């Protein structure tokens, strides 16, 4: 008997999903006999620190959360913030007759379902309920046709989780010791960072080459129109039969790859243009070919991320956040998928809309079928498409903002995938003539006309290269035939310079990772988010720029853990994990080879593809010998002329010479400087700027020396206390310190000004009730303070000049809420494609930010008012919208005080002493494990 047929007989069924939003939607599709509750993600995981590990475990298990000596048994603990939810689920289960585990149908979802079953320990029948869209029909069908838990999928996910924990917890501490505290390493995170760093290395090594060619505007002599223009523009292709060099003919070193091409410089190009001024030209050939373009496949996770970046300016993370909301609210199918397959129902829905919206002429005779899935695809999901057996048009959804834009993108792509090809003609015309000095010049022009737009009526894919022509772009040429005479209206010499390889964007990095078969498409958004959050990468516009810190990290990993960041090795690991998921390999032997390097190589990633049977060391062996790692060497990079860039614990800096020796120079490097911009000339500028300590003199009152310094947060003045001054304990004395005013500089500040700055806060006087008024300089500028009442001052000079009367007059005025007057915007960016409102950059309390009047987003590292583009502004707003409003932290109710008896107090004291002894043993382990807590994402 099916579960649904029993519902009519009065049973109560508990359905557990992952998110409250999904629970709310599904509840509306099920009858009164069902209770739908959310687990709110994972309820159980590996411990984040030794304090969470049960006391029975000791040693390495407490640090790793995995018992590597006993078949890599993971230690799972219920997350502290999920204990209340687990209790709620247990209570609901106790009142239920059946349990439906309805988490997502992928490895992660299968693992969550397994953890729920393990923790809840149900004594009632358990069903695994799966669906890939949240519609009434899909949910009811899922209830009627449940399956068993897929233990192979659970094992595969558990293996990944253990692998990532071992990788992160073993390699990250090496980075702490040798580069900087609180860094993290990860199986895919580190490889993604390496890709970005290698691209920057290519840009640093790149040498630009200059090349010239000619552009000719040729006339047929006829009167033209839109369908048959009278002129065409052609580019010089060859001189005396030798092809003219273009950018693709030069290497990264600025030299020609082959001598078989002609490299024109400016002088030769201009001379040739002049010699061709009076030349008679004719059409040498006309080559016409049929043009045909088929529709793009429906979206899968990575192509959706790439296209949302190109068309909407969304980052990968923002795209997935918006898609998650669309899925949970029943608008699209599951958004984490490797498949481009559409179900028969979806194909029928798409074809119906093609006929309805575009006409039968745009519908192919047979439905289009796309290749199933990419390599190592997870499960039998569909492509990402509108949900239901009849697609809602964007206007019918009632969606707004980012959700509307992304739904429209998915809807258009899905419908277009079932339309006819676009057809037309592509034409290449070659034009020749002999110059006055006897040289044969041949020009070439290409055109394209589209006679039937087909699927392009609905959708045209974007391009990563902003200069690339989109598929629907037509270039019409005049109707000419071989031998036709043409006159040159103008021939100009054009200079070009080769460009360095373009930096990755989120879209192109996702594409690169997928093409290299590194990581899983479902995790790319979180991987990119991680390397941005960790400071390994920052954004300039949409480009991903590696920080100098990432150069040091990648340098260390390449030199001492080369196998772990090898692209092929990482891809083979992915293959092995998928073999485990298919039941073709066993988890424990594979983990042993990876971690311990035990036994002979047996193929697969653990032996890096070495099939000769040699023993290879495992991860544990790699991280044991740290003596060979020279921390200074791996964090040092020569700039030139004796200048070296070093990555220190507090950031990057350049230096020249040896410390403690005459002539030594050092200067901090701006955090937002792109590595390829650190030239010798720029480094010289940094070193020439005032830095170090400027001795200003001696304070006549205290006798302490006063110096001015350049700090990471701006210039400041401070006093040098005697060596005998206590620096710790109850009697510790801190030196007086004050930031310089904006109008001051290190090389001009005087002793008198320094002493005046350090005298702040200044007592201005007291009001009629005797409350003291002080003038102070704070993070947000100068202000007055009277008790808890603060009032802003208009200038820093007022700190020393304002009188008591003036201060009282300020306090006599009503306190203004917000700003007295709105500041004009720092920059206007244009109209946001989502909100359709003007976007501007403004100066805020926490620095510059972009806003469309509804959503505000602070500029990040690498962004500046001067360089921010409209697209980058729209992207920041999209990411902020996707996060939703900031969550407010609920205030805890004050704990009730209970009078304690003296006897109980004595027992408590004794118990504390006993507990203290037990705790001491694990203290060191706990400290290490806490540092590692954030060190393990892919």
Buried (B, 14 or more C-beta within 10 A) or exposed (E): EEBBEBBEEEBBBBBBBBBBBBBBBBBEBBEEBBBBBBBBBBBBBBBBBBBBBEEEBEEBBBBBBBBBEEEBBBBBBBBEEBEEBBEEBEEBBEEBBBBBBBBBBBBBBBBBBBBBBEBBEBEBBBBBBBBBBBBEBBBBEBBEBBEEBBEBBBBBBBBBBBBBBBBBBBBBBBBBEBBBEEBBBBBBBBBBBBBBBBBBBBBBEBEEBBBBBBBBBBBBEEEBEEEBBEBBBBBBBBBEEEBBBBEEBBEBEEEBEEEEBBBBEEEBBBBBBBBBEEBEBBBBBBEEEEBEBBBBBBBBBBBBBBBBBBBBBBBBBBBBBBBBBBBBBBBBBBBBBBBBBBBEBBBBBBBBBBEEEBEEEBBBEEBBEBEEBBEBBBBEBBBBBBBBBEBBBBEEBEBEBBBBBBBBBBBBBBBBBBBBBBBBEBBBBBBBBBBEEEBEBBBBBBBBBBEBBBBBBBBBBBEBEEEEEEBBEEBBBBBBEEEBEBEBEEBEBBEEEBEBEEBBBBBBBBBBBBEBBBBBBBBBBBBBBBBBEBBBBBBBBBBBBBBBBBBBBBBBBBEBBEBBBBBBBBBBBBBBBBBBBEEEBEBBBBBBBBBBBEBEBEEBBBBBEEEEEEEBEBBBEBBEEEEEBEBEEBBBBEBEEEBBBBBBEEBBBBBBBEEEEEEEBBBBBEBBBBBBEBEEEBBBEBBEEEBEEBEBEBBEEEEBBBBBBBEEEEBBBBBBBEEEEEEEEEEEEEBBEBBBBEEBEBEEBEBEBBBBBBEBBBEBEEBEEEEEBBBBBEEEEBBBBBEEEEBBBEEBEBBEEBEEEEBBEBBEEEEEEEEEEEEEBBBEBEEBBBBEBBBBBBEEEEEBBBBBEEBBBEBBBBBEBEEBBBBBBBBBBBBBBBEEEEEEEEEEEEEEEEEEEEEEEEEEEEEEEEEEEEEEEBEEBBEBBEBBBBBBBB
